[in-house]
Amino acid sequence: MRLLVRERLFAIGDDYWIEDTEGRKLFLVDGKAMRLRDTFELKDAEGRVLVELRQKLVSLRGTMLIERGGEELAQIKRKRLSLLRNHYRVTLVDGTEMDVSGKILDREFAIEYDGELLAQISRRWLTIRDTYGIDVVREDADIALLIAVSICVIVLAEKE
């Protein structure tokens, strides 16, 4: 499944749509303005909240939390030793981990679980600067979670 993320460079609240390749709006990233920490809601096309993303207020390294239904689903942190590329670790509440690595600020990175590619995020095949693609490789993957992870690592990388 290929998705297009069309961020707006200048928008109050950081709201933007994620579309399929046919141009159908599938998900809304609803950024909450005027907050002490970065906070987003990922909603489906009908406006139902699928996951909430928020920056952890107190942490030594930047940390973002993903919640579903008011309960924590995952934490995203930058790996300590990653000199040449950006590396982030996604720790799910059940203890499993996903690895995110690549050129995060350039929107060129991969999300992997146990060495298997789950999603590829890329601007390579797009020409518009504020648009990038999320190519979900596994059909049984939690798409909302992969989108949330993508947004979180980009937010964390931009703050560093």
Solvent accessible surface area in square Angstrom, and as a share of the most:
residue,aa,sasa,rsa
1,M,115,0.52
2,R,95,0.35
3,L,0,0.00
4,L,17,0.09
5,V,1,0.00
6,R,88,0.32
7,E,31,0.14
8,R,139,0.51
9,L,123,0.61
10,F,191,0.80
11,A,33,0.26
12,I,163,0.83
13,G,13,0.13
14,D,73,0.38
15,D,40,0.21
16,Y,14,0.05
17,W,73,0.26
18,I,0,0.00
19,E,18,0.08
20,D,13,0.07
21,T,81,0.47
22,E,125,0.56
23,G,42,0.40
24,R,148,0.54
25,K,104,0.44
26,L,48,0.24
27,F,27,0.11
28,L,38,0.19
29,V,0,0.00
30,D,19,0.10
31,G,6,0.06
32,K,58,0.25
33,A,44,0.34
34,M,192,0.86
35,R,134,0.49
36,L,172,0.86
37,R,77,0.28
38,D,40,0.21
39,T,8,0.05
40,F,12,0.05
41,E,32,0.15
42,L,0,0.00
43,K,36,0.15
44,D,18,0.09
45,A,52,0.41
46,E,124,0.56
47,G,44,0.42
48,R,150,0.55
49,V,69,0.40
50,L,51,0.26
51,V,1,0.00
52,E,40,0.18
53,L,0,0.00
54,R,46,0.17
55,Q,36,0.16
56,K,73,0.31
57,L,109,0.54
58,V,132,0.76
59,S,49,0.31
60,L,191,0.95
61,R,77,0.28
62,G,36,0.35
63,T,1,0.00
64,M,0,0.00
65,L,24,0.12
66,I,0,0.00
67,E,32,0.14
68,R,95,0.35
69,G,80,0.77
70,G,61,0.59
71,E,130,0.58
72,E,71,0.32
73,L,34,0.17
74,A,0,0.00
75,Q,45,0.20
76,I,0,0.00
77,K,71,0.30
78,R,58,0.21
79,K,50,0.21
80,R,192,0.70
81,L,163,0.81
82,S,13,0.08
83,L,168,0.83
84,L,175,0.87
85,R,129,0.47
86,N,31,0.16
87,H,49,0.22
88,Y,1,0.00
89,R,99,0.36
90,V,0,0.00
91,T,54,0.31
92,L,31,0.15
93,V,98,0.56
94,D,106,0.55
95,G,54,0.52
96,T,46,0.27
97,E,80,0.36
98,M,8,0.04
99,D,40,0.21
100,V,0,0.00
101,S,21,0.14
102,G,0,0.00
103,K,122,0.52
104,I,0,0.00
105,L,94,0.47
106,D,69,0.36
107,R,15,0.06
108,E,26,0.12
109,F,3,0.01
110,A,18,0.14
111,I,0,0.00
112,E,57,0.25
113,Y,82,0.31
114,D,131,0.68
115,G,69,0.67
116,E,81,0.36
117,L,60,0.30
118,L,17,0.08
119,A,0,0.00
120,Q,51,0.23
121,I,0,0.00
122,S,7,0.04
123,R,31,0.11
124,R,175,0.64
125,W,100,0.35
126,L,38,0.19
127,T,140,0.82
128,I,97,0.49
129,R,159,0.58
130,D,30,0.15
131,T,3,0.02
132,Y,1,0.00
133,G,1,0.01
134,I,1,0.00
135,D,41,0.21
136,V,7,0.04
137,V,78,0.45
138,R,79,0.29
139,E,178,0.80
140,D,106,0.55
141,A,22,0.17
142,D,57,0.30
143,I,43,0.22
144,A,11,0.09
145,L,15,0.08
146,L,3,0.01
147,I,0,0.00
148,A,0,0.00
149,V,0,0.00
150,S,0,0.00
151,I,6,0.03
152,C,0,0.00
153,V,0,0.00
154,I,6,0.03
155,V,19,0.11
156,L,5,0.02
157,A,4,0.03
158,E,97,0.43
159,K,112,0.47
160,E,121,0.54
